[in-house]
Amino acid sequence: MDFVIFNGQIAKEEMIEERGDQWKRYEEQGIIEQFACKKTSGVVYDFLVKGFGFTALSIGIALLLLMILAFLGGGGH
């Protein structure tokens, strides 16, 4: 799960690994500092966001499994 969607922040190492071309383009243009985080999201915020993300993912997987069971079981009618 990519938590960038929740807080809009990505670690420098992760940015270089996943979006290397974009990082190189930013370096060439000299605008890396423009996109640097001025302050990071707090520990409590990260915990709540990650908790929400994992809860939503777990509910989605559980619902998928229940749908598969319902289709395989025939629904009783």
Buried (B, 14 or more C-beta within 10 A) or exposed (E): EEBEEBBEBBEEEEBBEEEEEEBEEBEEEEEEEEEEEEEEBEEEEBEEBEEEBEEEEEEEEEEEEEEEEEEEEEEEE
